Amino acid sequence: MATTTHPRVHCASGSLTLAQVNANTRVGTIIVPPAVDRTITVVDGWLRSEGHSAGGATAVILTETGGTPTTVVSAAVAGITQDLIARFGAANITATNVGTACTKGRGLAIGCTVGNLTTSHSLDYCIYYTVTV
């Protein structure tokens, strides 16, 4: 009988201030540091705005770090409402590269597009991912 192995699922969770989300606009703040010779695959997650609904920016994005980053998830600010969990794949949350391996040796970052995120006090996140060699 063949042996099946399943990769361990990791979780990156926390809360980012508006300044951290807005840092360097698209680049944002690193939430999972890069690891040489490792590949990250995001498998699920959610975002939540604390204090007020998100505004100002067009979207909050989860991207790879480094070079020209690939966007894993793009969450339109209209989908990030006060104190409600916005799951990846729900209305206004485009999860284009969830389940797709990121570039080897890159981490994950949360940032925003087209202007700064405003009105919200902070952004909570919970990102589930696997790491392979």
C-alpha positions in Angstrom: 0.0 0.0 0.0 1.3 3.4 -1.0 2.0 6.0 1.7 0.4 9.4 1.4 1.9 12.4 3.1 0.1 15.6 3.7 1.9 18.9 4.2 1.5 20.6 7.6 -0.8 23.6 7.5 0.7 26.7 9.1 -1.2 29.8 10.3 -0.1 33.4 10.1 -2.4 35.6 12.2 -2.3 39.0 13.7 -3.4 42.6 13.4 -1.9 45.3 11.3 -2.2 49.1 11.8 -3.2 51.2 8.8 0.4 52.4 8.6 1.6 48.8 8.3 -0.9 48.0 5.6 -0.1 51.3 3.7 3.7 50.8 4.0 5.2 51.2 0.5 1.7 50.9 -1.0 1.7 47.6 -2.9 4.6 46.1 -0.9 2.9 46.4 2.5 4.2 44.5 5.6 5.7 41.0 5.5 3.6 38.6 7.6 5.5 35.4 6.6 9.3 35.9 6.1 10.9 34.4 3.0 12.7 31.0 3.4 15.4 29.9 1.0 14.6 26.7 -0.9 11.0 26.7 0.4 7.7 27.2 -1.4 4.6 28.6 0.2 1.1 27.7 -0.9 -1.8 29.7 0.6 -4.7 27.4 1.2 -7.3 29.6 3.0 -7.7 32.6 5.1 -9.7 35.7 6.1 -9.5 39.4 6.7 -11.4 41.7 9.1 -11.5 45.4 9.6 -11.6 46.7 13.2 -13.1 50.0 14.3 -14.8 50.9 11.0 -15.3 49.4 7.6 -12.2 49.7 5.3 -12.1 52.6 2.9 -9.7 54.7 0.8 -7.7 52.1 -1.1 -9.2 50.0 -4.0 -8.2 46.7 -2.4 -6.2 45.0 0.3 -3.8 42.5 -1.2 -1.9 39.4 -0.1 1.2 39.1 -2.2 4.5 37.2 -2.4 7.5 39.2 -1.2 10.4 40.3 -3.4 10.9 41.2 -7.1 7.7 41.5 -9.0 5.3 40.0 -6.5 2.3 37.8 -7.6 -1.0 38.7 -6.0 -2.4 35.7 -4.1 -5.6 37.4 -2.9 -7.2 40.8 -3.7 -9.9 42.0 -1.4 -12.0 45.0 -2.6 -12.4 47.3 0.4 -16.2 47.0 -0.1 -15.9 43.4 1.1 -14.0 44.3 4.2 -16.6 45.6 6.6 -16.4 46.4 10.3 -16.0 43.4 12.6 -17.1 40.9 10.0 -14.8 38.1 8.7 -14.2 38.3 4.9 -13.2 34.8 3.8 -11.0 34.2 0.8 -13.3 33.5 -2.2 -16.3 35.3 -0.7 -18.0 38.2 -2.5 -15.5 41.0 -3.3 -12.6 38.7 -2.3 -10.7 37.4 -5.4 -8.6 34.4 -4.4 -6.9 33.9 -7.8 -3.8 32.2 -6.5 -5.1 30.4 -3.4 -3.9 26.8 -3.8 -1.2 27.8 -6.3 2.5 27.5 -5.2 4.2 30.9 -4.8 7.7 31.5 -6.2 10.3 29.5 -4.3 12.2 31.5 -1.7 9.5 34.1 -1.2 7.3 35.0 1.8 3.9 36.7 2.1 3.0 40.4 2.7 -0.2 42.4 3.1 -0.5 45.8 1.4 -3.0 47.8 -0.6 -3.6 49.2 -4.0 -4.5 52.6 -5.5 -4.3 54.9 -2.4 -4.0 54.3 1.3 -6.3 52.3 3.4 -8.4 54.6 5.6 -11.3 54.7 8.1 -10.4 51.3 9.7 -8.4 51.3 12.9 -6.6 48.0 12.1 -6.8 45.0 9.9 -6.9 41.5 11.4 -5.7 38.6 9.2 -5.5 34.8 9.4 -3.7 33.1 6.6 -3.4 29.3 6.3 -0.5 28.0 4.2 1.7 25.0 3.5 5.5 25.0 3.1 7.3 22.5 0.8 10.9 22.0 -0.1 
